[in-house]
Amino acid sequence: MTIIPEISRKDLIMKYSIRVNEVKKEDGNVRGFATVVFGDSFKITNIAIVENKDKGQLFVSMPRYRSRERDESGATVYKDVCNPITAEFREELYANILEEFERVKEQGQPERGRDGEVEMPQFSVTVTPFEREGSNIRGLARIYFEDSFIVNNVNILQGKEKVFVSMPSYKTKQKDEAGKDIYQDICYPVTKEFREKLYGEIERAYQEAKEKQKEESKDSNSQDKSNDKEEKKDLLDISIERCIQFGIF
């Protein structure tokens, strides 16, 4: 495991660690998988280390999901579940992942982690409430870490009594006792303290966004009614003018 002590950018400091596992199979182009943990509190899994066989080079591929979009050739468009959002942090993170991969190949196994205080990373969230018929989804959230890394596709779901947060996940090949598919989170909080803080902030932002949406809907309806009144008044004035013009009055 590689520990990155401090990453400073524009007065921001984010600590993260990297763990890499090598893939021994040679029949594909995936050579390994990396896990990144921000501030000992939030884990990103399923980061692939892929070989471009034509160029003989390795590159990093973030976890992706299959969207409903199609490209110009009609092929399915895949999008990142999470990714760096600045060129500076992307170059730094990917370089450190590839460096750790080469070290693991030489030494055979990841280094042990470290013990110490848990340091929560700074973050912000944005939430878009929406409802879809036949679905328990009530909104989508995005998480921004230090304005350098984004996590997309965070679902806000309706439970029996209240809404709850569901992190991005993928379907495994396993089944539970009832025969249902088992899903595994791609990225998630690793401590109770950070989970409560993060989920609490997402739920708070959801309620605020929902209230704002209601207010905007009321204002819009009020404006529509006002416009309807003005339109009816204009039509009435036109009707009166035409009646006078044709001598009806």
VOGU-3710 file (C-alpha; in Angstrom, 3 decimals, decimal comma):
1> mtiipeisrk> 0,000/0,000/0,000  1,255/3,420/-0,907  0,483/6,189/1,584  0,385/9,677/0,089  1,167/11,902/3,106  -0,193/15,229/1,906  -1,444/16,394/-1,448  -1,641/20,194/-1,578  -3,464/22,136/-4,268  -4,672/25,698/-3,958
11> dlimkysirv> -4,624/25,639/-0,157  -6,370/22,244/-0,093  -4,829/19,181/1,520  -6,132/15,672/0,907  -4,575/12,494/2,182  -5,181/9,176/0,476  -3,757/5,670/0,315  -3,518/3,226/-2,586  -3,652/-0,573/-2,562  -3,068/-2,590/-5,738
21> nevkkedgnv> -3,649/-6,263/-6,540  -2,098/-7,784/-9,645  -4,192/-9,917/-12,017  -2,215/-12,984/-13,093  -4,400/-14,002/-16,053  -2,936/-13,151/-19,445  -6,054/-13,718/-21,583  -7,408/-10,193/-21,069  -5,970/-6,695/-20,984  -6,660/-5,981/-17,291
31> rgfatvvfgd> -3,405/-6,260/-15,353  -4,593/-5,245/-11,892  -7,126/-3,501/-9,694  -6,552/-0,593/-7,341  -8,379/0,673/-4,283  -8,030/4,276/-3,125  -9,045/5,494/0,332  -9,503/9,216/0,976  -8,579/10,368/4,449  -8,964/6,871/5,934
41> sfkitniaiv> -12,727/7,425/5,543  -14,002/6,854/1,996  -13,051/3,952/-0,278  -13,028/3,753/-4,090  -12,808/0,199/-5,472  -12,706/-1,465/-8,899  -10,151/0,919/-10,402  -8,717/-1,094/-13,285  -5,108/-1,037/-14,473  -5,347/-1,826/-18,180
51> enkdkgqlfv> -2,701/-2,612/-20,793  -2,904/-1,086/-24,252  -1,429/-4,022/-26,144  -0,871/-2,001/-29,324  1,321/0,515/-27,511  2,488/-1,728/-24,683  1,477/0,911/-22,141  -0,552/0,778/-18,943  -3,354/3,188/-18,121  -5,893/3,660/-15,336
61> smpryrsrer> -9,610/3,122/-15,934  -12,060/4,337/-13,305  -15,188/2,297/-12,433  -17,829/2,761/-15,131  -21,499/2,110/-15,713  -23,532/1,449/-18,832  -25,666/4,463/-19,702  -28,727/4,612/-21,961  -26,905/6,882/-24,381  -25,532/5,827/-27,756
71> desgatvykd> -22,621/7,283/-29,684  -22,633/8,220/-33,377  -22,026/4,603/-34,399  -24,882/3,349/-32,209  -22,627/1,770/-29,587  -23,470/1,962/-25,881  -21,850/4,861/-24,018  -20,138/4,027/-20,730  -19,612/6,735/-18,098  -17,395/6,991/-15,030
81> vcnpitaefr> -19,023/6,283/-11,689  -16,371/8,472/-10,095  -13,314/10,305/-11,353  -10,852/13,133/-10,766  -12,226/16,471/-11,963  -8,975/18,393/-12,306  -6,149/17,558/-14,702  -3,623/18,086/-11,909  -5,177/15,591/-9,513  -5,915/13,090/-12,298
91> eelyanilee> -2,278/13,041/-13,413  -1,056/12,755/-9,834  -3,481/10,003/-8,789  -3,036/7,876/-11,911  0,745/8,177/-11,728  0,733/7,025/-8,090  -1,549/4,069/-8,921  0,734/2,906/-11,743  3,803/3,390/-9,561  2,253/1,226/-6,830
101> fervkeqgqp> 1,345/-1,413/-9,418  4,971/-1,656/-10,583  6,155/-1,904/-6,987  3,685/-4,736/-6,272  4,844/-6,619/-9,378  8,442/-6,429/-8,163  7,850/-7,189/-4,470  4,981/-9,641/-4,887  2,408/-8,246/-2,466  0,998/-4,952/-1,166
111> ergrdgevem> 2,567/-3,329/1,847  0,721/-3,314/5,132  -1,296/-0,242/5,949  -0,700/2,114/8,814  -2,338/2,761/12,143  -3,259/6,248/13,193  -6,010/8,782/13,609  -8,860/8,790/11,125  -8,855/11,997/9,122  -12,118/12,771/7,388
121> pqfsvtvtpf> -11,745/14,342/3,939  -13,531/17,603/3,240  -16,468/17,273/0,885  -19,540/18,971/-0,521  -22,692/17,535/-2,090  -25,282/18,508/-4,687  -28,716/16,882/-4,862  -31,391/16,810/-7,570  -34,791/15,576/-6,333  -36,975/13,727/-8,825
131> eregsnirgl> -39,540/10,958/-8,880  -40,099/8,274/-11,480  -43,329/6,314/-11,708  -42,920/2,779/-10,410  -39,549/3,541/-8,798  -38,515/4,267/-5,218  -35,786/6,685/-6,362  -36,406/10,153/-4,949  -33,232/11,911/-6,026  -29,645/11,751/-7,261
141> ariyfedsfi> -26,620/13,150/-5,442  -23,033/13,949/-6,298  -20,168/14,074/-3,820  -17,174/16,365/-4,358  -13,969/15,665/-2,432  -11,714/18,704/-2,028  -13,027/20,023/-5,385  -10,733/17,438/-7,008  -12,718/14,202/-7,185  -16,393/13,501/-7,894
151> vnnvnilqgk> -18,650/10,532/-7,090  -21,741/10,309/-9,315  -24,888/8,166/-9,230  -25,525/8,342/-5,501  -29,202/7,393/-5,156  -31,665/8,715/-2,605  -34,298/6,024/-2,125  -37,640/5,953/-0,377  -37,761/3,459/2,474  -40,753/2,358/4,539
161> ekvfvsmpsy> -40,536/5,359/6,852  -37,972/7,763/5,363  -35,468/8,245/2,555  -32,006/6,706/2,696  -28,739/6,949/0,744  -27,578/4,206/-1,624  -24,031/4,337/-2,978  -23,122/3,315/-6,562  -22,940/-0,483/-6,859  -22,592/-3,329/-9,339
171> ktkqkdeagk> -24,292/-6,711/-9,621  -22,113/-9,637/-8,588  -22,452/-13,232/-9,741  -23,616/-14,267/-6,285  -27,170/-14,828/-5,026  -28,626/-14,453/-1,551  -30,660/-17,110/0,269  -33,818/-15,956/-1,523  -32,139/-16,296/-4,909  -31,871/-12,548/-5,480
181> diyqdicypv> -28,821/-10,896/-7,023  -26,222/-9,529/-4,602  -24,910/-6,038/-5,276  -21,539/-4,694/-4,117  -20,840/-1,015/-3,459  -18,198/0,493/-5,731  -17,390/3,370/-3,408  -18,524/3,909/0,163  -17,647/5,298/3,623  -15,453/2,968/5,655
191> tkefreklyg> -16,084/4,414/9,112  -19,320/4,856/11,033  -18,463/8,468/11,852  -17,880/9,482/8,250  -20,887/7,514/6,990  -23,174/9,342/9,408  -21,655/12,695/8,484  -21,808/12,091/4,723  -25,275/10,530/4,601  -26,618/13,157/6,989
201> eierayqeak> -25,363/15,933/4,713  -26,857/14,263/1,609  -30,247/13,827/3,302  -30,179/17,429/4,559  -29,322/18,726/1,072  -32,137/16,586/-0,369  -34,728/18,091/1,983  -33,490/21,616/1,203  -33,580/20,977/-2,544  -37,048/19,463/-2,248
211> ekqkeeskds> -38,362/22,510/-0,358  -36,785/24,828/-2,918  -38,404/22,812/-5,701  -41,806/23,180/-4,010  -41,359/26,948/-3,645  -40,351/27,300/-7,277  -43,375/25,221/-8,286  -45,674/27,494/-6,240  -44,126/30,622/-7,787  -44,478/29,102/-11,250
221> nsqdksndke> -48,147/28,216/-10,660  -48,806/31,683/-9,270  -47,173/33,252/-12,313  -49,156/30,992/-14,639  -52,421/32,037/-12,949  -51,423/35,689/-13,234  -50,614/35,219/-16,907  -53,956/33,452/-17,440  -55,796/36,391/-15,878  -53,938/38,871/-18,064
231> ekkdlldisi> -54,575/36,755/-21,151  -58,301/36,485/-20,379  -58,476/40,247/-19,779  -56,750/40,892/-23,118  -59,156/38,546/-24,900  -62,115/40,257/-23,234  -60,842/43,695/-24,299  -60,402/42,451/-27,887  -63,916/40,965/-27,870  -65,425/44,241/-26,637
241> erciqfgif> -63,544/46,228/-29,286  -64,803/43,921/-32,035  -68,368/44,110/-30,740  -68,192/47,920/-30,805  -66,603/47,793/-34,275  -69,422/45,690/-35,703  -72,150/47,663/-33,897  -73,177/44,873/-31,586  -73,109/47,273/-28,598
//
